[in-house]
């Protein structure tokens, strides 16, 4: 075509083929196949570019995390490898987590807002009177997030008053002998507190456990389920501080009804 149009023929180069984990040519059987599908799944554009750039090309250093400008500056044809590259979903998740962790509070909030709105969890005060609190919640969730959608799921205990309890977590940590009385005692201690930051909540929880002769870990796990509905969450005392005294007390009281 170039010759037919009497135009100069450029020099062509290509990177190696991208293979699936089974070492066969990447295809739809390996998962998402379009860029927009990855976007819908919560992958950042800059993470996808970073990941794809390093499939079949190396900067010649140990650096893995690049901005687009850094990739442009570092790219050279002699960095292209001869062997075919393997598309690793785990590696893509790692790149995405690294790029999410580097987002500024404002940028992260802007990217998460549409997902929260789609899930019915967005409230206008998050952009106004509750902006600082909202950003603190996102900052707490940020280190654990591999995809943007996790901010919706992990953020539900903060953004949704209709707390949903995981049955397995209830059975393991709440439905044990004596836990109802322990939670009632803790709820009373929380309600009487003059301050309710992470340090004071930890002190109250541990002292309640000691007074009642129960292992601190047992009461910690039960309290986590009580206020988040789950057995796994970010740091419990940070969660309690962000929920605030009133909401935390109400949830502990409600969970006591499910306890043994």
SVG drawing of the C-alpha trace seen along z (x, -y; Angstrom):
<svg xmlns="http://www.w3.org/2000/svg" viewBox="-32 -21 51 45">
<polyline fill="none" stroke="black" stroke-width="0.4" points="0.0,0.0 2.8,-2.4 4.5,-1.7 1.2,-1.9 0.6,-5.4 4.3,-6.2 4.9,-7.0 8.0,-6.3 7.8,-2.8 8.2,-3.1 10.3,-0.7 8.0,1.7 8.5,3.4 6.2,5.5 6.3,6.9 6.0,10.7 2.6,12.4 0.7,12.3 -0.2,15.7 -2.7,16.9 -1.6,18.8 -1.9,22.0 0.7,20.7 -1.8,20.5 -2.7,17.3 -4.7,15.0 -8.4,15.2 -11.9,14.7 -11.6,18.0 -9.0,16.4 -11.4,13.7 -12.3,10.1 -11.4,9.3 -12.1,5.5 -10.6,2.5 -14.1,1.3 -14.7,4.6 -11.6,4.1 -12.8,0.6 -16.2,1.9 -14.4,4.4 -12.6,1.6 -9.2,1.4 -7.5,-1.9 -6.5,-3.0 -3.0,-3.9 -2.6,-0.4 -3.6,1.3 -1.2,-0.7 1.6,-0.1 0.9,3.7 0.6,4.1 3.7,2.0 5.8,4.5 4.5,7.5 7.3,8.3 9.3,5.1 11.7,4.2 13.1,0.9 16.4,2.5 15.9,1.7 14.0,3.2 11.4,0.4 7.8,1.7 5.5,-1.1 5.4,-3.8 3.3,-6.8 2.5,-7.1 5.0,-9.9 7.7,-7.8 6.9,-4.9 7.3,-7.2 10.6,-8.5 11.9,-5.1 10.8,-3.2 13.4,-1.9 13.1,0.9 16.1,2.7 14.1,3.4 11.7,5.7 12.3,9.3 12.4,12.2 10.1,14.6 6.3,14.5 4.8,12.8 2.2,14.4 -0.8,12.4 -1.1,12.9 -4.4,11.8 -2.7,11.8 0.0,9.4 -2.6,7.1 -4.4,7.0 -1.1,6.1 -0.4,3.3 -4.0,2.0 -3.6,2.1 -0.3,0.1 -1.9,-2.5 -4.9,-2.8 -2.7,-3.3 -1.0,-6.2 -4.3,-8.1 -4.7,-11.4 -7.8,-11.7 -9.6,-13.9 -8.8,-11.8 -9.9,-8.6 -13.1,-10.2 -13.9,-11.2 -13.4,-7.7 -15.4,-6.0 -18.3,-8.4 -20.0,-7.0 -19.7,-3.4 -21.3,-4.4 -24.1,-6.3 -24.7,-3.2 -25.0,-1.1 -27.3,-3.6 -24.8,-4.4 -23.8,-7.9 -25.1,-10.9 -24.6,-14.5 -23.1,-15.4 -20.1,-13.3 -19.2,-16.1 -20.1,-18.8 -20.5,-18.7 -19.2,-15.2 -16.4,-15.5 -13.6,-15.2 -15.2,-12.1 -15.8,-10.5 -12.2,-11.0 -11.0,-9.4 -13.1,-6.4 -11.7,-6.0 -8.1,-6.4 -8.8,-3.6 -10.0,-1.3 -7.4,-2.4 -4.4,-0.1 -6.6,3.1 -8.3,2.3 -7.2,4.2 -10.2,2.9 -12.3,-0.2 -15.4,1.9 -14.0,2.9 -14.7,-0.6 -18.4,0.2 -18.3,3.5 -15.9,2.6 -17.5,-0.8 -21.0,0.6 -20.6,0.7 -19.9,-3.0 -22.3,-4.2 -25.3,-1.9 -27.3,-1.8 -28.9,1.5 -26.1,3.6 -26.0,7.1 -24.5,9.8 -22.4,12.6 -23.9,15.9 -20.6,17.6 -19.2,14.7 -22.2,14.6 -21.9,18.3 -18.2,18.2 -17.9,15.0 -21.3,14.0 -23.3,17.2 -21.0,18.3 -21.9,18.8 -21.9,15.6 -21.2,13.2 -24.5,11.4 -23.7,10.3 -20.2,9.3 -21.6,7.1 -24.2,5.5 -21.4,4.6 -19.2,3.2 -22.1,1.2 -22.7,-0.4 -19.1,-1.2 -19.1,-2.8 -22.2,-4.8 -20.8,-6.3 -17.5,-7.3 -16.5,-10.9 -14.3,-10.5 -14.5,-7.9 -11.3,-7.9 -9.3,-4.8 -7.2,-4.9 -10.1,-5.2 -12.2,-2.5 -9.3,-0.1 -8.8,-0.8 -12.6,-0.3 -12.7,3.0 -9.7,4.5 -10.7,3.4 -14.2,4.8 -12.7,8.2 -10.4,8.2 -13.2,7.4 -15.4,10.1 -12.7,12.8 -12.9,13.2 -10.0,13.2 -9.6,9.8 -9.3,11.5 -12.7,13.1 -14.4,9.8 -12.5,8.0 -13.7,10.5 -17.3,10.2 -17.2,6.4 -15.9,6.4 -18.8,8.5 -21.2,6.4 -20.2,3.1 -19.3,4.3 -21.3,7.5 -18.1,9.3 -15.2,11.3 -12.6,9.3 -12.3,5.5 -9.7,2.7 -8.4,2.0 -11.3,2.3 -10.5,-0.8 -10.2,-3.0 -13.6,-1.6 -15.1,-2.4 -13.7,-6.0 -15.1,-6.6 -18.5,-5.1 -18.8,-7.3 -20.1,-6.7 -23.8,-6.7 -23.7,-4.3 -21.2,-2.0 -23.3,-1.7 -26.5,-1.0 -24.8,1.7 -23.3,3.4 -26.7,3.5 -28.3,4.9 -25.6,7.6 -26.2,8.6 -29.6,9.9 -27.9,12.3 -25.2,13.4 -25.2,16.4"/>
</svg>
